[in-house]
Amino acid sequence: MKIGFIGGGHVAQVLAKLFINEGHTVVLTNKHGLEKLKPVIDRLGSQAQAGNLAEVARQDLIVLAVPYKAVFEIDDQFLKGKDVIDATNYFPHRDGDIEELREHQSGTSELVAEHFKGANVVKAFNSIPVADLASLVSSKDSAKKVALPLAGDDSELKKKAAMLISQIGFVPYDVGSLADSNKMQSDTPVFLFIGSEEALSKKING
């Protein structure tokens, strides 16, 4: 699969490496200039390249890996018709006070989907610090593998996200619709939780 990253920081770099290891190609971008990404691309190897936003948007799947507030600085038509994985998290101290999120009137990824009109959005890869991902792939027993939650309304996109989660050595756990993604946000018990599918289910469902 051809995967584009909006963002070239730590989250994008770790996920890109894991996806490359499974045979995918990646395109990374950032707002600081593509030259700044050269050392990153050199480390990732021949299956990675730096590109502008237009090049990222031409990939099969786009991963949002930027601070939450930066999502809304991107043109709302930019990802129309695209498959998007939202790996962002909302932190009020960094992103500002958003009453709709503070009062849990909407989920963070719901606002992302509302912003990118016509895009298909799934929330995934946000709940565990990406620095820990590679070290957590330790068990061949699926009952003991660490589960990663995902949520969204588009069944085909959820299958793609679940496939990526499985490929890099984890168990995908379907939380539900995009509205249900509020169960896996940074202000929930699921955030930073590391456990099996059974343990994650208990955490989410009480």
Secondary structure in CASP SS format (residue, H / E / C, confidence):
PFRMAT SS
TARGET T0000
AUTHOR 0000-0000-0000
METHOD secondary structure of the structure
MODEL  1
M C 1.00
K E 1.00
I E 1.00
G E 1.00
F E 1.00
I E 1.00
G E 1.00
G C 1.00
G C 1.00
H H 1.00
V H 1.00
A H 1.00
Q H 1.00
V H 1.00
L H 1.00
A H 1.00
K H 1.00
L H 1.00
F H 1.00
I H 1.00
N H 1.00
E C 1.00
G C 1.00
H C 1.00
T E 1.00
V E 1.00
V E 1.00
L E 1.00
T E 1.00
N C 1.00
K C 1.00
H C 1.00
G C 1.00
L H 1.00
E H 1.00
K H 1.00
L H 1.00
K H 1.00
P H 1.00
V H 1.00
I H 1.00
D H 1.00
R H 1.00
L H 1.00
G C 1.00
S C 1.00
Q C 1.00
A E 1.00
Q E 1.00
A E 1.00
G C 1.00
N C 1.00
L H 1.00
A H 1.00
E H 1.00
V H 1.00
A H 1.00
R C 1.00
Q C 1.00
D C 1.00
L E 1.00
I E 1.00
V E 1.00
L E 1.00
A C 1.00
V C 1.00
P C 1.00
Y H 1.00
K H 1.00
A H 1.00
V H 1.00
F C 1.00
E C 1.00
I C 1.00
D C 1.00
D C 1.00
Q C 1.00
F C 1.00
L C 1.00
K C 1.00
G C 1.00
K C 1.00
D E 1.00
V E 1.00
I E 1.00
D E 1.00
A C 1.00
T C 1.00
N C 1.00
Y C 1.00
F C 1.00
P H 1.00
H H 1.00
R H 1.00
D H 1.00
G C 1.00
D C 1.00
I C 1.00
E H 1.00
E H 1.00
L H 1.00
R H 1.00
E C 1.00
H C 1.00
Q C 1.00
S C 1.00
G C 1.00
T H 1.00
S H 1.00
E H 1.00
L H 1.00
V H 1.00
A H 1.00
E H 1.00
H H 1.00
F C 1.00
K C 1.00
G C 1.00
A C 1.00
N E 1.00
V E 1.00
V E 1.00
K E 1.00
A E 1.00
F C 1.00
N C 1.00
S C 1.00
I C 1.00
P C 1.00
V H 1.00
A H 1.00
D H 1.00
L H 1.00
A H 1.00
S H 1.00
L H 1.00
V C 1.00
S C 1.00
S C 1.00
K C 1.00
D C 1.00
S C 1.00
A C 1.00
K C 1.00
K C 1.00
V C 1.00
A E 1.00
L E 1.00
P E 1.00
L E 1.00
A E 1.00
G E 1.00
D C 1.00
D C 1.00
S H 1.00
E H 1.00
L H 1.00
K H 1.00
K H 1.00
K H 1.00
A H 1.00
A H 1.00
M H 1.00
L H 1.00
I H 1.00
S H 1.00
Q H 1.00
I C 1.00
G C 1.00
F C 1.00
V E 1.00
P E 1.00
Y E 1.00
D E 1.00
V E 1.00
G E 1.00
S C 1.00
L H 1.00
A H 1.00
D H 1.00
S H 1.00
N H 1.00
K H 1.00
M H 1.00
Q C 1.00
S C 1.00
D C 1.00
T C 1.00
P C 1.00
V C 1.00
F C 1.00
L C 1.00
F C 1.00
I C 1.00
G C 1.00
S C 1.00
E H 1.00
E H 1.00
A H 1.00
L H 1.00
S H 1.00
K H 1.00
K H 1.00
I H 1.00
N H 1.00
G C 1.00
END
